[in-house]
Amino acid sequence: MTHRLVAAFAIASLFLSPARAFDSQTLAGTWAGTWKNKKFKGVGGPFTIVITATDANTITVDASGADFGCGTLPAPVALVKGTDWTDTGAGPVTFSTITLTYDGTKRKLSGTGTNCHGTWTAKGRVNKAFTKFKGKSVTRVPGPARSVIRATRQP
């Protein structure tokens, strides 16, 4: 099964448009998607993550609408410019028990962490139009349990 903070993973991977520098408004909006576990048939479902630009230097990620098998995030997570993100990328950023790194030049995110099921690794990528995300995670439960994660920025 996937991890409860994969929501943060999915959003953090959306940090940079290849056509412009990243700013606090770049991610603002509602991201909706699905996740599907490939090992445990029927495990998965929809999720929604809301991102707001609190100010020019702060992004707030509310993943309370995302449950990835371990419960949702209890409170929004704030990302601060200069600490968690810059004009070219992000990371490593640590959210509770996960660490994420984003490569803005390749639009790729990688992450590791722990959850209620065990340890996990994840990777994903945002498309060039900066409207879609596709990623994968592997949780050791024991043995690998692979999941696919997809999200689209809502108009």
Backbone as JSON Lines, residues from 0, in Angstrom:
{"i":0,"aa":"M","n":[0.84,-1.17,0.0],"ca":[0.0,0.0,0.0],"c":[0.88,1.24,0.0]}
{"i":1,"aa":"T","n":[0.35,2.32,-0.47],"ca":[1.15,3.54,-0.49],"c":[1.14,4.2,0.87]}
{"i":2,"aa":"H","n":[1.83,5.24,1.0],"ca":[2.01,5.92,2.27],"c":[1.1,7.13,2.4]}
{"i":3,"aa":"R","n":[0.81,7.51,3.63],"ca":[-0.12,8.6,3.84],"c":[0.43,9.94,3.41]}
{"i":4,"aa":"L","n":[1.73,10.08,3.32],"ca":[2.28,11.37,2.91],"c":[2.65,11.4,1.43]}
{"i":5,"aa":"V","n":[2.2,10.42,0.68],"ca":[2.45,10.46,-0.75],"c":[1.77,11.68,-1.36]}
{"i":6,"aa":"A","n":[0.78,12.21,-0.69],"ca":[0.15,13.45,-1.13],"c":[1.19,14.56,-1.21]}
{"i":7,"aa":"A","n":[1.99,14.69,-0.19],"ca":[3.04,15.69,-0.21],"c":[4.04,15.39,-1.32]}
{"i":8,"aa":"F","n":[4.34,14.12,-1.51],"ca":[5.21,13.71,-2.61],"c":[4.65,14.17,-3.96]}
{"i":9,"aa":"A","n":[3.39,13.9,-4.19],"ca":[2.78,14.26,-5.46],"c":[2.83,15.74,-5.71]}
{"i":10,"aa":"I","n":[2.54,16.52,-4.74],"ca":[2.54,17.97,-4.9],"c":[3.95,18.53,-4.97]}
{"i":11,"aa":"A","n":[4.83,18.07,-4.14],"ca":[6.18,18.59,-4.14],"c":[6.86,18.36,-5.48]}
{"i":12,"aa":"S","n":[6.46,17.35,-6.22],"ca":[7.07,17.08,-7.51],"c":[6.64,18.08,-8.57]}
{"i":13,"aa":"L","n":[5.7,18.93,-8.27],"ca":[5.18,19.9,-9.23],"c":[5.85,21.26,-9.08]}
{"i":14,"aa":"F","n":[7.08,21.31,-8.57],"ca":[7.7,22.56,-8.16],"c":[8.17,23.5,-9.26]}
{"i":15,"aa":"L","n":[8.29,23.1,-10.5],"ca":[8.9,24.01,-11.46],"c":[8.37,23.79,-12.86]}
{"i":16,"aa":"S","n":[7.92,24.84,-13.48],"ca":[7.56,24.81,-14.89],"c":[8.82,24.97,-15.71]}
{"i":17,"aa":"P","n":[9.02,24.14,-16.73],"ca":[10.24,24.27,-17.51],"c":[10.3,25.57,-18.28]}
{"i":18,"aa":"A","n":[9.17,26.25,-18.5],"ca":[9.14,27.46,-19.3],"c":[9.33,28.72,-18.46]}
{"i":19,"aa":"R","n":[9.25,28.64,-17.14],"ca":[9.36,29.83,-16.3],"c":[9.92,29.47,-14.93]}
{"i":20,"aa":"A","n":[10.41,30.49,-14.23],"ca":[10.89,30.27,-12.88],"c":[9.7,29.99,-11.97]}
{"i":21,"aa":"F","n":[9.95,29.24,-10.93],"ca":[8.91,28.9,-9.97],"c":[8.66,30.07,-9.04]}
{"i":22,"aa":"D","n":[7.38,30.34,-8.73],"ca":[7.03,31.29,-7.68],"c":[5.85,30.72,-6.9]}
{"i":23,"aa":"S","n":[5.42,31.44,-5.88],"ca":[4.41,30.88,-4.99],"c":[3.07,30.65,-5.68]}
{"i":24,"aa":"Q","n":[2.79,31.33,-6.78],"ca":[1.53,31.16,-7.51],"c":[1.56,29.99,-8.49]}
{"i":25,"aa":"T","n":[2.74,29.48,-8.81],"ca":[2.88,28.44,-9.82],"c":[2.03,27.21,-9.52]}
{"i":26,"aa":"L","n":[1.92,26.82,-8.27],"ca":[1.19,25.61,-7.89],"c":[-0.23,25.86,-7.41]}
{"i":27,"aa":"A","n":[-0.61,27.1,-7.22],"ca":[-1.9,27.4,-6.61],"c":[-3.04,26.73,-7.38]}
{"i":28,"aa":"G","n":[-3.92,26.08,-6.66],"ca":[-5.07,25.43,-7.25],"c":[-5.37,24.1,-6.61]}
{"i":29,"aa":"T","n":[-6.33,23.42,-7.19],"ca":[-6.75,22.11,-6.71],"c":[-6.21,21.04,-7.65]}
{"i":30,"aa":"W","n":[-5.54,20.05,-7.08],"ca":[-5.01,18.92,-7.83],"c":[-5.81,17.69,-7.44]}
{"i":31,"aa":"A","n":[-6.41,17.03,-8.42],"ca":[-7.21,15.84,-8.15],"c":[-6.63,14.67,-8.93]}
{"i":32,"aa":"G","n":[-6.69,13.49,-8.34],"ca":[-6.14,12.34,-9.02],"c":[-6.56,11.03,-8.39]}
{"i":33,"aa":"T","n":[-5.85,9.99,-8.8],"ca":[-6.12,8.65,-8.29],"c":[-4.8,7.96,-7.97]}
{"i":34,"aa":"W","n":[-4.88,6.97,-7.11],"ca":[-3.75,6.09,-6.85],"c":[-4.27,4.66,-6.89]}
{"i":35,"aa":"K","n":[-3.41,3.77,-7.33],"ca":[-3.8,2.37,-7.47],"c":[-2.63,1.49,-7.08]}
{"i":36,"aa":"N","n":[-2.88,0.6,-6.14],"ca":[-1.86,-0.35,-5.72],"c":[-1.9,-1.54,-6.68]}
{"i":37,"aa":"K","n":[-0.74,-1.9,-7.21],"ca":[-0.66,-3.0,-8.18],"c":[-0.58,-4.38,-7.52]}
{"i":38,"aa":"K","n":[-0.12,-4.46,-6.27],"ca":[0.0,-5.75,-5.59],"c":[-1.31,-6.16,-4.94]}
{"i":39,"aa":"F","n":[-1.97,-5.22,-4.28],"ca":[-3.21,-5.51,-3.58],"c":[-4.38,-5.0,-4.41]}
{"i":40,"aa":"K","n":[-4.99,-5.87,-5.17],"ca":[-6.07,-5.51,-6.08],"c":[-7.22,-4.85,-5.3]}
{"i":41,"aa":"G","n":[-7.76,-3.8,-5.87],"ca":[-8.86,-3.09,-5.25],"c":[-8.43,-2.05,-4.23]}
{"i":42,"aa":"V","n":[-7.13,-1.93,-3.96],"ca":[-6.64,-0.93,-3.01],"c":[-6.23,0.3,-3.79]}
{"i":43,"aa":"G","n":[-6.8,1.43,-3.46],"ca":[-6.52,2.69,-4.13],"c":[-7.73,3.58,-4.04]}
{"i":44,"aa":"G","n":[-7.74,4.63,-4.81],"ca":[-8.89,5.52,-4.81],"c":[-8.54,6.93,-5.22]}
{"i":45,"aa":"P","n":[-9.52,7.82,-5.12],"ca":[-9.3,9.21,-5.5],"c":[-8.63,10.02,-4.39]}
{"i":46,"aa":"F","n":[-8.05,11.14,-4.76],"ca":[-7.52,12.08,-3.77],"c":[-7.62,13.5,-4.32]}
{"i":47,"aa":"T","n":[-7.63,14.46,-3.42],"ca":[-7.61,15.88,-3.77],"c":[-6.62,16.59,-2.86]}
{"i":48,"aa":"I","n":[-5.8,17.44,-3.46],"ca":[-4.84,18.23,-2.71],"c":[-5.01,19.69,-3.13]}
{"i":49,"aa":"V","n":[-5.14,20.58,-2.17],"ca":[-5.34,22.01,-2.45],"c":[-4.08,22.76,-2.06]}
{"i":50,"aa":"I","n":[-3.59,23.57,-3.0],"ca":[-2.38,24.36,-2.76],"c":[-2.74,25.84,-2.85]}
{"i":51,"aa":"T","n":[-2.31,26.6,-1.85],"ca":[-2.54,28.03,-1.86],"c":[-1.21,28.75,-1.7]}
{"i":52,"aa":"A","n":[-1.13,29.93,-2.31],"ca":[0.04,30.79,-2.14],"c":[-0.31,31.75,-1.02]}
{"i":53,"aa":"T","n":[0.14,31.43,0.18],"ca":[-0.16,32.25,1.35],"c":[0.38,33.66,1.18]}
{"i":54,"aa":"D","n":[1.58,33.78,0.63],"ca":[2.2,35.04,0.26],"c":[3.28,34.72,-0.76]}
{"i":55,"aa":"A","n":[4.07,35.7,-1.15],"ca":[5.08,35.49,-2.19],"c":[6.15,34.48,-1.8]}
{"i":56,"aa":"N","n":[6.31,34.22,-0.5],"ca":[7.35,33.33,-0.03],"c":[6.86,32.03,0.59]}
{"i":57,"aa":"T","n":[5.54,31.8,0.6],"ca":[5.0,30.64,1.29],"c":[3.94,29.94,0.46]}
{"i":58,"aa":"I","n":[4.04,28.62,0.4],"ca":[3.05,27.77,-0.26],"c":[2.48,26.86,0.81]}
{"i":59,"aa":"T","n":[1.16,26.72,0.85],"ca":[0.54,25.82,1.81],"c":[-0.09,24.66,1.06]}
{"i":60,"aa":"V","n":[0.24,23.43,1.47],"ca":[-0.29,22.21,0.87],"c":[-1.28,21.59,1.84]}
{"i":61,"aa":"D","n":[-2.54,21.51,1.43],"ca":[-3.58,20.88,2.26],"c":[-3.93,19.54,1.62]}
{"i":62,"aa":"A","n":[-3.46,18.47,2.24],"ca":[-3.7,17.12,1.72],"c":[-4.74,16.38,2.57]}
{"i":63,"aa":"S","n":[-5.61,17.13,3.25],"ca":[-6.62,16.48,4.08],"c":[-7.64,15.71,3.25]}
{"i":64,"aa":"G","n":[-7.66,15.94,1.94],"ca":[-8.54,15.2,1.05],"c":[-7.84,14.04,0.37]}
{"i":65,"aa":"A","n":[-6.71,13.61,0.92],"ca":[-5.93,12.53,0.32],"c":[-5.63,11.46,1.36]}
{"i":66,"aa":"D","n":[-6.17,10.28,1.17],"ca":[-5.91,9.15,2.06],"c":[-5.27,8.06,1.21]}
{"i":67,"aa":"F","n":[-4.03,7.74,1.51],"ca":[-3.29,6.75,0.74],"c":[-3.05,5.46,1.52]}
{"i":68,"aa":"G","n":[-4.0,5.1,2.34],"ca":[-3.9,3.84,3.06],"c":[-3.44,3.96,4.5]}
{"i":69,"aa":"C","n":[-2.96,5.12,4.91],"ca":[-2.5,5.32,6.29],"c":[-3.17,6.51,6.94]}
{"i":70,"aa":"G","n":[-4.2,7.04,6.34],"ca":[-4.85,8.24,6.87],"c":[-4.35,9.48,6.17]}
{"i":71,"aa":"T","n":[-5.07,10.57,6.35],"ca":[-4.71,11.82,5.7],"c":[-3.76,12.63,6.55]}
{"i":72,"aa":"L","n":[-3.18,13.66,5.95],"ca":[-2.35,14.59,6.71],"c":[-3.27,15.37,7.65]}
{"i":73,"aa":"P","n":[-2.92,15.48,8.92],"ca":[-3.81,16.13,9.88],"c":[-3.9,17.65,9.72]}
{"i":74,"aa":"A","n":[-2.88,18.28,9.17],"ca":[-2.87,19.73,9.04],"c":[-2.12,20.11,7.77]}
{"i":75,"aa":"P","n":[-2.43,21.27,7.21],"ca":[-1.68,21.73,6.04],"c":[-0.19,21.86,6.34]}
{"i":76,"aa":"V","n":[0.63,21.69,5.3],"ca":[2.08,21.8,5.41],"c":[2.5,23.08,4.69]}
{"i":77,"aa":"A","n":[3.3,23.92,5.35],"ca":[3.79,25.16,4.75],"c":[5.2,24.96,4.21]}
{"i":78,"aa":"L","n":[5.44,25.42,2.98],"ca":[6.75,25.36,2.35],"c":[7.24,26.8,2.2]}
{"i":79,"aa":"V","n":[8.46,27.08,2.65],"ca":[8.97,28.44,2.69],"c":[10.1,28.61,1.67]}
{"i":80,"aa":"K","n":[10.02,29.72,0.89],"ca":[11.06,30.01,-0.09],"c":[12.4,30.21,0.6]}
{"i":81,"aa":"G","n":[13.45,29.66,0.0],"ca":[14.79,29.77,0.56],"c":[15.13,28.61,1.49]}
{"i":82,"aa":"T","n":[14.11,28.01,2.08],"ca":[14.31,26.85,2.95],"c":[13.9,25.58,2.22]}
{"i":83,"aa":"D","n":[12.68,25.57,1.67],"ca":[12.1,24.39,1.03],"c":[12.1,24.46,-0.49]}
{"i":84,"aa":"W","n":[12.14,25.67,-1.07],"ca":[12.12,25.8,-2.53],"c":[12.84,27.06,-2.98]}
{"i":85,"aa":"T","n":[13.29,27.02,-4.26],"ca":[13.95,28.16,-4.89],"c":[13.37,28.31,-6.29]}
{"i":86,"aa":"D","n":[13.96,29.2,-7.1],"ca":[13.5,29.39,-8.47],"c":[13.78,28.2,-9.36]}
{"i":87,"aa":"T","n":[14.66,27.27,-8.94],"ca":[15.06,26.16,-9.8],"c":[14.69,24.78,-9.31]}
{"i":88,"aa":"G","n":[14.13,24.67,-8.11],"ca":[13.78,23.34,-7.63],"c":[13.59,23.33,-6.13]}
{"i":89,"aa":"A","n":[13.64,22.13,-5.58],"ca":[13.4,22.01,-4.14],"c":[14.14,20.81,-3.58]}
{"i":90,"aa":"G","n":[14.44,20.91,-2.29],"ca":[14.92,19.76,-1.55],"c":[16.39,19.76,-1.26]}
{"i":91,"aa":"P","n":[16.73,18.82,-0.42],"ca":[15.77,17.87,0.14],"c":[14.84,18.54,1.15]}
{"i":92,"aa":"V","n":[13.56,18.22,1.07],"ca":[12.53,18.72,1.97],"c":[12.06,17.55,2.82]}
{"i":93,"aa":"T","n":[11.96,17.75,4.12],"ca":[11.5,16.68,5.01],"c":[10.13,17.01,5.57]}
{"i":94,"aa":"F","n":[9.16,16.12,5.35],"ca":[7.82,16.21,5.92],"c":[7.67,15.04,6.88]}
{"i":95,"aa":"S","n":[7.72,15.3,8.15],"ca":[7.55,14.25,9.15],"c":[8.54,13.13,8.88]}
{"i":96,"aa":"T","n":[8.08,12.02,8.29],"ca":[8.97,10.87,8.08],"c":[9.35,10.68,6.61]}
{"i":97,"aa":"I","n":[9.18,11.7,5.77],"ca":[9.59,11.56,4.37],"c":[10.57,12.65,3.98]}
{"i":98,"aa":"T","n":[11.42,12.33,3.02],"ca":[12.37,13.3,2.47],"c":[12.2,13.3,0.96]}
{"i":99,"aa":"L","n":[12.05,14.5,0.38],"ca":[11.84,14.66,-1.05],"c":[12.89,15.56,-1.66]}
{"i":100,"aa":"T","n":[13.28,15.26,-2.91],"ca":[14.19,16.11,-3.67],"c":[13.61,16.27,-5.07]}
{"i":101,"aa":"Y","n":[13.55,17.53,-5.55],"ca":[13.0,17.82,-6.88],"c":[14.07,18.42,-7.76]}
{"i":102,"aa":"D","n":[14.24,17.87,-8.98],"ca":[15.17,18.37,-9.98],"c":[14.36,19.16,-10.99]}
{"i":103,"aa":"G","n":[14.42,20.48,-10.91],"ca":[13.62,21.35,-11.78],"c":[14.0,21.26,-13.24]}
{"i":104,"aa":"T","n":[15.25,20.98,-13.56],"ca":[15.65,20.89,-14.96],"c":[15.06,19.67,-15.65]}
{"i":105,"aa":"K","n":[14.81,18.61,-14.89],"ca":[14.25,17.38,-15.46],"c":[12.79,17.18,-15.08]}
{"i":106,"aa":"R","n":[12.25,18.06,-14.2],"ca":[10.87,17.96,-13.69],"c":[10.64,16.64,-12.97]}
{"i":107,"aa":"K","n":[11.65,16.13,-12.26],"ca":[11.56,14.83,-11.59],"c":[11.68,14.98,-10.07]}
{"i":108,"aa":"L","n":[10.93,14.14,-9.37],"ca":[10.96,14.11,-7.92],"c":[11.34,12.71,-7.46]}
{"i":109,"aa":"S","n":[12.14,12.62,-6.41],"ca":[12.42,11.34,-5.78],"c":[12.2,11.5,-4.28]}
{"i":110,"aa":"G","n":[11.83,10.41,-3.63],"ca":[11.57,10.48,-2.2],"c":[11.72,9.14,-1.51]}
{"i":111,"aa":"T","n":[11.92,9.21,-0.2],"ca":[11.98,8.02,0.65],"c":[11.27,8.34,1.96]}
{"i":112,"aa":"G","n":[10.86,7.31,2.67],"ca":[10.24,7.54,3.97],"c":[9.7,6.29,4.6]}
{"i":113,"aa":"T","n":[8.93,6.49,5.67],"ca":[8.27,5.4,6.36],"c":[6.81,5.77,6.57]}
{"i":114,"aa":"N","n":[5.96,4.76,6.74],"ca":[4.54,4.97,7.01],"c":[4.01,3.82,7.85]}
{"i":115,"aa":"C","n":[2.7,3.7,7.95],"ca":[2.11,2.65,8.78],"c":[2.38,1.25,8.23]}
{"i":116,"aa":"H","n":[2.83,1.13,6.99],"ca":[3.09,-0.17,6.37],"c":[4.56,-0.55,6.34]}
{"i":117,"aa":"G","n":[5.45,0.41,6.49],"ca":[6.88,0.14,6.42],"c":[7.63,1.24,5.7]}
{"i":118,"aa":"T","n":[8.74,0.9,5.05],"ca":[9.53,1.89,4.32],"c":[9.09,1.94,2.87]}
{"i":119,"aa":"W","n":[9.31,3.1,2.22],"ca":[8.91,3.25,0.83],"c":[9.9,4.13,0.08]}
{"i":120,"aa":"T","n":[9.88,4.01,-1.25],"ca":[10.59,4.89,-2.15],"c":[9.59,5.36,-3.2]}
{"i":121,"aa":"A","n":[9.83,6.53,-3.78],"ca":[8.9,7.05,-4.77],"c":[9.65,7.89,-5.79]}
{"i":122,"aa":"K","n":[9.06,8.01,-6.97],"ca":[9.59,8.89,-8.01],"c":[8.43,9.32,-8.89]}
{"i":123,"aa":"G","n":[8.56,10.48,-9.52],"ca":[7.51,10.97,-10.39],"c":[7.99,12.14,-11.22]}
{"i":124,"aa":"R","n":[7.08,12.6,-12.1],"ca":[7.43,13.66,-13.03],"c":[6.2,14.47,-13.4]}
{"i":125,"aa":"V","n":[6.39,15.77,-13.56],"ca":[5.33,16.65,-14.03],"c":[5.5,16.84,-15.55]}
{"i":126,"aa":"N","n":[4.39,17.0,-16.26],"ca":[4.5,17.17,-17.72],"c":[4.98,18.58,-18.06]}
{"i":127,"aa":"K","n":[5.34,18.8,-19.33],"ca":[5.88,20.09,-19.76],"c":[4.87,21.21,-19.63]}
{"i":128,"aa":"A","n":[3.6,20.92,-19.78],"ca":[2.55,21.94,-19.66],"c":[2.26,22.29,-18.21]}
{"i":129,"aa":"F","n":[2.85,21.53,-17.29],"ca":[2.69,21.78,-15.86],"c":[1.25,21.62,-15.39]}
{"i":130,"aa":"T","n":[0.56,20.65,-15.99],"ca":[-0.85,20.4,-15.64],"c":[-1.09,18.99,-15.15]}
{"i":131,"aa":"K","n":[-0.13,18.08,-15.32],"ca":[-0.33,16.69,-14.93],"c":[0.9,16.13,-14.25]}
{"i":132,"aa":"F","n":[0.64,15.22,-13.32],"ca":[1.71,14.54,-12.6],"c":[1.48,13.04,-12.72]}
{"i":133,"aa":"K","n":[2.59,12.29,-12.89],"ca":[2.52,10.84,-12.89],"c":[3.7,10.32,-12.08]}
{"i":134,"aa":"G","n":[3.41,9.42,-11.14],"ca":[4.47,8.9,-10.3],"c":[4.23,7.47,-9.89]}
{"i":135,"aa":"K","n":[5.22,6.9,-9.21],"ca":[5.15,5.52,-8.72],"c":[5.74,5.5,-7.33]}
{"i":136,"aa":"S","n":[5.22,4.6,-6.51],"ca":[5.83,4.37,-5.2],"c":[5.93,2.87,-4.96]}
{"i":137,"aa":"V","n":[6.9,2.49,-4.15],"ca":[7.09,1.09,-3.76],"c":[7.21,1.06,-2.25]}
{"i":138,"aa":"T","n":[6.33,0.29,-1.6],"ca":[6.35,0.13,-0.16],"c":[6.74,-1.3,0.16]}
{"i":139,"aa":"R","n":[7.64,-1.48,1.13],"ca":[8.06,-2.82,1.58],"c":[7.11,-3.26,2.68]}
{"i":140,"aa":"V","n":[6.32,-4.31,2.45],"ca":[5.22,-4.67,3.36],"c":[5.21,-6.02,4.05]}
{"i":141,"aa":"P","n":[6.04,-7.0,4.04],"ca":[7.31,-7.2,3.35],"c":[7.1,-7.54,1.87]}
{"i":142,"aa":"G","n":[8.15,-7.38,1.15],"ca":[8.08,-7.52,-0.29],"c":[7.56,-6.24,-0.9]}
{"i":143,"aa":"P","n":[7.85,-5.99,-2.17],"ca":[7.45,-4.73,-2.79],"c":[5.95,-4.68,-3.13]}
{"i":144,"aa":"A","n":[5.31,-3.57,-2.76],"ca":[3.94,-3.27,-3.17],"c":[4.0,-1.97,-3.96]}
{"i":145,"aa":"R","n":[3.82,-2.08,-5.28],"ca":[3.95,-0.93,-6.16],"c":[2.6,-0.24,-6.35]}
{"i":146,"aa":"S","n":[2.65,1.11,-6.4],"ca":[1.45,1.91,-6.65],"c":[1.72,2.9,-7.76]}
{"i":147,"aa":"V","n":[0.68,3.27,-8.49],"ca":[0.74,4.3,-9.52],"c":[-0.08,5.48,-9.02]}
{"i":148,"aa":"I","n":[0.46,6.69,-9.19],"ca":[-0.19,7.91,-8.72],"c":[-0.3,8.87,-9.9]}
{"i":149,"aa":"R","n":[-1.51,9.41,-10.12],"ca":[-1.72,10.38,-11.2],"c":[-2.56,11.53,-10.68]}
{"i":150,"aa":"A","n":[-2.22,12.74,-11.09],"ca":[-2.99,13.92,-10.67],"c":[-3.06,14.93,-11.8]}
{"i":151,"aa":"T","n":[-4.15,15.68,-11.85],"ca":[-4.36,16.72,-12.83],"c":[-4.75,17.99,-12.11]}
{"i":152,"aa":"R","n":[-4.16,19.08,-12.53],"ca":[-4.53,20.39,-11.98],"c":[-5.9,20.77,-12.53]}
{"i":153,"aa":"Q","n":[-6.82,21.07,-11.64],"ca":[-8.19,21.39,-12.04],"c":[-8.28,22.82,-12.54]}
{"i":154,"aa":"P","n":[-9.11,23.05,-13.59],"ca":[-9.25,24.41,-14.14],"c":[-9.92,25.35,-13.15]}
